[in-house]
Amino acid sequence: MLLGCIGDDFTGSGDLANTLALQGMRVTQFCGVPAGPADPGIEAGVVALKSRTISADAAIAQSLAALDWLRAQGCRQFLFKYCSTFDSTPEGNIGPVTAALAEALAARKVVVCPAFPGAGRTVYQGHLFVNDRLLSESGMENHPLTPMTDPDIRRWMAAQTVLKTGHIGFASVRQGAAEIAAALARADAAGARLIVVDALSDQDLIEIGTALDGVPLVTGGSGVAMGLPGNFRRRGLLAGGQNGWQGVSGKSAVLSGSCSNATRGQVARHQAQGLPVFEISADAAVAGALNPEEIAAWALAQDNRPLIYSSADPAVVRAAQEKHSRDRAAGAIEALFAAIARALVAGGIGRLIVAGGETSGAVVEGLGLHSLEIGPEIAPGAPALRSGLPNGSALALALKSGNFGGPDFFAEADTILGAT
């Protein structure tokens, strides 16, 4: 294994695996830290954790365990992947995990770059934009778990870690890899251990990746990985090529726990098309008033892609959090979705589309999946996935970050997951 990756949620890890596969690496996504060694033919391994919203100490422990396993597989470079909207809080764990990984690897010149231009996320003058809006004005300021109220990534890192943070502006980035490498050296000489790097286009990210040849640790969104495979290819280390994708026939269902603007638009499109829906409220989930087997039976009885969702307006979510506490409300909904997913798979569902990072993590953990084969891209940042099941059958999945995908994502995903 050449490149070892640690993702802080399951949807982001799939996004990263998709990026690396598109750049020609043989990639496998692992659901948690594997118990045994990886297939030696894997060139990039992505260990998906469910650590985005847990305490810093717990996130550090999980991330270091993933690092130890990846180091044992012989990885030469490591990437810590977090969301391209830098989902965190001042007490969050992106900075602490980055610092812990840097210390474990004795890494300097650690790039911090959440940019993903294909999904509208760019970094300019150290500030994160979503399309033409600052992050703090993009709707992410209303996120129920990680409200992003400051677009300056340098300030976020300063709040979360004592390591000095530097910055490489776009004036240097647009000059290409050689200047970026020189700017990294200058920032390092000035004492900056963590370095926020601007990026406005995919080409910027490729140049950044080229400049990071041989740097032990890289952090950011999936976009920062675009230029890394080329470094291995130029050394003749990539065999390339992925296994042929095979979709799964049969029935499908959608589970949506995201409250993002994009996902709520996708839910609205599904409803407008007259397709079957079942809404889950936080009150009912916390009260234990919903039976997951009955909800799954309802879904299995439908003929056309039923949707089970709790994607409420942010104001409704805030009211539920104030009533029940954030952790209790989120935990009850995630546990319910995991149980519904188990009942759906037991009932023979072949394709499962899941919206929301925390929901996706709960579903994958609830199903006990160990690794995911990477298939074709459904939308930027959202690949088709496939996993074997204990009974010998297969499950095709789409694990979508809340803000990703167009209005018809559910239908598009269902089509690709069933393609043979």
C-alpha positions in Angstrom: 0.0 0.0 0.0 1.4 3.4 -1.0 -1.1 6.0 0.3 -2.8 5.6 3.7 -5.9 7.7 4.3 -7.9 8.4 7.4 -11.4 9.8 6.9 -13.5 11.3 9.7 -16.8 10.0 8.3 -18.0 7.4 5.8 -19.4 9.7 3.1 -16.2 11.7 3.0 -14.1 8.6 2.9 -16.1 7.4 -0.1 -15.6 10.8 -1.7 -11.8 10.5 -1.2 -11.7 6.9 -2.5 -13.6 8.1 -5.6 -11.1 10.9 -6.2 -8.1 8.5 -5.9 -9.8 5.9 -8.2 -10.5 8.5 -10.8 -6.7 9.3 -10.7 -5.9 5.7 -11.4 -5.1 4.1 -8.1 -6.4 0.8 -6.9 -8.5 1.8 -3.9 -10.4 0.1 -1.1 -12.5 1.8 1.6 -12.3 0.1 5.0 -15.2 0.5 7.5 -13.2 1.1 10.6 -9.7 -0.2 11.4 -9.3 -3.7 9.9 -8.4 -6.6 12.1 -5.9 -8.1 9.6 -3.6 -7.2 6.7 -4.9 -5.7 3.5 -4.7 -7.2 0.0 -1.2 -6.4 -1.2 -2.6 -5.2 -4.5 -4.3 -2.2 -2.9 -2.4 1.0 -3.7 -4.5 3.4 -1.6 -6.4 2.4 1.5 -9.0 4.6 3.1 -9.9 3.8 6.7 -13.3 5.4 7.3 -14.0 6.4 10.9 -17.1 7.9 12.5 -15.2 10.5 14.4 -16.3 13.9 13.0 -18.4 14.9 16.0 -16.9 12.9 18.9 -14.6 14.3 21.5 -11.1 15.3 20.5 -9.5 12.6 22.8 -11.7 9.9 21.3 -11.0 11.1 17.7 -7.3 11.1 18.3 -7.3 7.6 19.7 -9.3 6.3 16.7 -7.1 8.2 14.2 -3.8 7.0 15.7 -5.1 3.4 15.6 -5.9 3.8 11.9 -2.4 5.3 11.4 -0.7 2.4 13.1 -2.6 -0.1 10.9 -1.8 1.9 7.7 1.9 2.1 8.7 1.9 -1.6 9.1 0.7 -2.0 5.5 3.8 -0.1 4.3 2.2 3.2 3.4 4.7 5.9 2.3 2.4 8.9 2.7 -0.7 9.7 4.8 -3.7 11.8 4.3 -6.2 12.9 7.0 -9.5 13.7 5.2 -12.2 15.9 6.7 -15.2 17.7 5.1 -14.7 20.3 2.4 -16.9 22.6 4.6 -14.5 22.0 7.5 -17.3 20.7 9.7 -16.2 21.4 13.2 -16.6 23.7 16.3 -14.0 25.7 18.3 -13.9 22.6 20.6 -13.8 20.3 17.5 -11.2 17.6 16.7 -9.8 18.5 13.2 -6.9 20.5 14.7 -6.2 18.1 17.6 -6.2 15.0 15.2 -4.0 16.9 12.7 -1.5 17.8 15.5 -1.5 14.2 16.9 -0.9 12.7 13.4 1.9 15.3 12.8 3.6 14.4 16.1 3.3 10.6 15.4 4.9 11.0 12.0 7.3 13.8 13.0 5.8 15.7 10.0 6.4 19.2 9.1 4.9 21.3 6.2 1.5 19.8 7.0 -0.9 21.3 4.4 -4.5 22.2 5.5 -6.7 22.5 2.3 -10.4 21.7 2.4 -11.0 22.9 -1.1 -13.1 20.9 -3.5 -13.9 23.1 -6.5 -16.0 20.4 -8.2 -18.5 20.8 -5.4 -18.1 24.6 -5.2 -15.7 24.7 -2.2 -12.7 26.9 -2.7 -10.1 28.5 -0.4 -9.0 32.1 -1.1 -6.8 34.2 1.3 -7.3 31.5 3.9 -11.1 31.8 3.8 -13.4 28.9 2.7 -16.1 29.6 0.2 -19.1 27.6 -0.9 -19.8 28.6 -4.5 -19.9 32.5 -4.3 -20.6 32.7 -0.6 -18.4 32.7 2.4 -18.8 29.4 4.4 -20.4 31.4 7.2 -23.1 32.6 4.8 -23.7 29.4 2.9 -26.2 27.6 5.1 -23.5 25.8 7.0 -23.9 28.4 9.8 -27.2 26.5 10.6 -25.7 23.0 10.7 -27.3 21.2 13.7 -24.0 19.6 14.9 -21.2 21.7 13.5 -22.4 25.3 12.8 -19.7 27.0 10.7 -19.8 30.7 11.8 -16.2 31.7 10.7 -14.8 31.1 7.2 -11.2 31.7 8.1 -9.5 28.3 8.3 -6.4 29.8 10.0 -8.6 31.0 12.9 -10.2 27.6 13.3 -6.8 25.9 13.5 -5.5 28.5 15.9 -8.5 27.8 18.2 -8.0 24.0 18.1 -4.2 23.5 18.3 -1.1 25.2 19.7 0.9 24.4 16.5 1.7 27.5 14.6 -0.4 27.9 11.4 0.9 29.6 8.2 -0.7 30.4 4.9 0.2 30.1 1.2 -1.9 32.6 -0.9 -3.2 32.2 -4.4 -0.4 34.4 -5.8 2.0 31.6 -5.0 -0.4 28.7 -5.9 -1.1 30.0 -9.4 2.7 29.8 -10.2 2.6 26.0 -9.9 4.2 23.2 -8.0 7.8 24.5 -7.8 6.7 27.8 -6.2 4.3 26.0 -3.9 7.1 23.8 -2.7 9.3 26.8 -2.2 6.5 28.6 -0.3 6.1 25.5 1.9 9.8 25.6 2.7 9.6 29.3 3.6 6.6 28.8 5.9 8.4 25.9 7.5 11.5 28.0 8.1 9.3 30.6 9.7 8.1 28.1 12.2 4.7 27.2 10.8 3.9 23.5 11.3 0.4 23.6 9.7 0.0 25.6 6.5 -3.4 26.6 5.0 -3.1 26.7 1.2 -5.4 28.5 -1.2 -7.0 26.6 -4.1 -9.6 27.8 -6.7 -9.5 25.0 -9.3 -8.7 21.3 -9.8 -5.5 22.4 -11.5 -4.5 24.2 -8.4 -5.0 21.0 -6.4 -3.0 19.0 -8.8 -0.1 21.5 -8.5 -0.4 21.4 -4.7 -0.4 17.6 -4.7 2.7 17.6 -7.0 4.5 19.9 -4.6 3.7 17.5 -1.7 5.8 14.6 -3.1 7.5 13.0 -0.2 5.7 15.1 2.5 4.6 12.6 5.2 1.2 14.1 6.1 -1.4 15.9 4.1 -4.8 17.1 5.4 -7.9 18.5 3.7 -10.9 17.6 1.6 -10.8 14.9 -1.0 -9.7 17.5 -3.6 -6.2 17.8 -2.1 -5.6 14.2 -3.1 -6.0 14.8 -6.8 -2.3 15.5 -7.4 -0.9 12.7 -5.1 -1.3 9.7 -7.4 0.8 11.4 -10.1 3.8 11.4 -7.7 3.6 7.6 -7.4 3.0 7.2 -11.1 6.1 9.2 -12.0 8.1 6.7 -9.9 6.6 3.8 -11.7 4.8 2.5 -8.6 1.2 2.3 -9.9 -0.3 -0.7 -11.5 -3.6 1.1 -11.9 -7.0 -0.2 -12.9 -10.0 -1.0 -10.8 -12.1 -4.2 -10.7 -15.1 -4.1 -13.0 -18.2 -2.6 -11.4 -21.3 -4.8 -11.0 -24.5 -3.2 -9.8 -27.3 -5.1 -7.9 -30.8 -5.7 -9.1 -33.9 -5.9 -7.0 -35.6 -3.3 -4.7 -34.1 -0.1 -3.5 -34.7 2.4 -0.6 -33.4 5.8 0.5 -32.5 6.7 4.1 -32.0 10.4 4.7 -30.9 12.0 8.0 -29.2 15.1 6.6 -30.7 18.5 7.2 -28.5 20.3 4.6 -30.1 22.6 2.0 -29.1 20.2 -0.8 -30.6 17.1 0.8 -33.8 18.9 1.8 -34.1 19.9 -1.9 -33.6 16.2 -2.9 -36.3 15.1 -0.5 -38.7 17.8 -1.8 -38.0 16.6 -5.4 -38.8 13.0 -4.4 -42.0 14.1 -2.7 -43.0 16.2 -5.7 -42.7 13.2 -8.0 -45.3 11.4 -5.9 -42.9 8.7 -4.7 -43.5 7.0 -1.3 -42.2 8.7 1.8 -42.1 8.0 5.5 -41.0 10.9 7.8 -39.3 10.3 11.2 -39.6 12.9 13.9 -37.0 13.4 16.6 -39.7 13.2 19.2 -41.0 9.8 18.0 -37.4 8.5 17.7 -36.4 9.6 21.2 -39.7 8.2 22.7 -39.0 4.8 21.1 -42.4 5.1 19.4 -41.3 3.8 16.0 -40.7 0.1 15.2 -37.8 -0.3 12.7 -39.1 -3.6 11.4 -42.5 -2.1 10.7 -41.0 0.8 8.8 -38.8 -1.6 6.8 -41.8 -3.7 6.0 -43.6 -0.6 4.7 -40.6 0.2 2.5 -40.3 -3.3 1.2 -44.0 -3.3 0.2 -43.5 -0.2 -2.0 -42.9 -0.6 -5.7 -40.7 2.5 -6.4 -37.8 3.7 -4.3 -39.3 4.6 -0.9 -37.7 7.3 1.1 -37.5 7.2 4.9 -36.3 10.6 6.2 -35.7 12.9 9.1 -34.4 15.8 7.1 -36.2 18.6 8.9 -35.8 22.4 8.6 -32.9 23.6 10.8 -35.3 25.4 13.1 -37.2 22.2 13.8 -33.9 20.4 14.5 -32.8 23.1 16.9 -36.1 22.8 18.8 -35.7 19.1 19.1 -32.2 19.5 20.3 -33.3 22.0 22.9 -36.0 19.6 24.1 -34.0 16.4 24.2 -30.3 17.5 24.0 -28.3 17.3 20.8 -26.6 14.0 21.5 -29.8 12.2 22.6 -31.8 13.3 19.6 -29.1 12.5 17.1 -28.3 9.2 18.7 -31.9 8.1 18.7 -32.3 8.9 15.0 -29.0 7.3 14.0 -29.9 4.1 16.0 -33.3 4.0 14.3 -31.8 4.3 10.9 -29.2 1.6 11.6 -32.0 -0.8 12.7 -34.2 0.1 9.7 -31.2 -0.6 7.4 -30.6 -4.0 9.0 -34.3 -4.9 8.5 -34.2 -3.7 4.9 -31.2 -5.9 4.1 -32.7 -8.9 5.9 -35.8 -8.4 3.8 -33.7 -8.6 0.6 -33.1 -4.9 -0.4 -30.4 -4.7 -3.1 -29.7 -1.0 -3.3 -29.5 1.5 -0.4 -29.0 5.2 -0.8 -28.1 7.1 2.4 -27.9 10.9 2.8 -25.9 12.4 5.6 -22.5 11.7 7.0 -23.6 10.7 10.5 -26.5 8.7 9.1 -24.2 6.9 6.6 -21.8 6.0 9.4 -24.6 4.6 11.6 -26.0 2.5 8.7 -22.6 1.1 7.7 -21.7 0.3 11.3 -25.2 -1.1 11.9 -24.9 -3.5 8.9 -21.4 -4.6 10.1 -19.8 -3.9 6.7 -16.0 -4.3 6.6 -14.9 -3.0 3.2 -16.4 -1.2 0.2 -15.6 -1.6 -3.5 -15.4 1.7 -5.3 -17.6 1.9 -8.4 -18.5 4.7 -10.9 -19.1 8.3 -9.8 -22.7 9.3 -9.2 -22.0 12.9 -8.5 -18.9 14.8 -7.6 -17.8 13.4 -4.2 -20.3 10.5 -4.2 -19.3 7.2 -5.8 -21.3 4.0 -6.2 -20.2 1.4 -3.6 -20.6 -2.3 -3.2 -20.2 -4.7 -0.3 -20.6 -8.4 0.2 -23.0 -9.7 2.8 -22.6 -12.7 5.1 -25.3 -14.6 3.2 -23.3 -14.4 0.0 -25.4 -11.7 -1.6 -24.2 -8.2 -2.4 -25.5 -4.7 -1.4 -24.9 -1.6 -3.6 -24.8 1.6 -1.7 -24.5 5.4 -2.2 -23.3 7.2 0.9 -23.9 10.9 0.2 -22.6 13.9 2.2 -25.5 16.1 3.0 -24.5 19.0 0.7 -23.6 16.9 -2.3 -25.6 16.0 -5.4 -28.2 17.7 -7.6 -32.0 17.7 -7.0 -32.4 14.2 -8.7 -29.5 12.5 -6.9 -31.7 9.8 -5.4 -33.0 8.7 -8.8 -29.5 9.0 -10.4 -27.9 6.9 -7.7 -30.6 4.2 -8.0 -30.0 3.9 -11.7 -26.2 3.6 -11.3 -26.4 1.2 -8.4 -28.5 -1.1 -10.5 -26.4 -0.9 -13.6 -24.8 -4.1 -14.8 
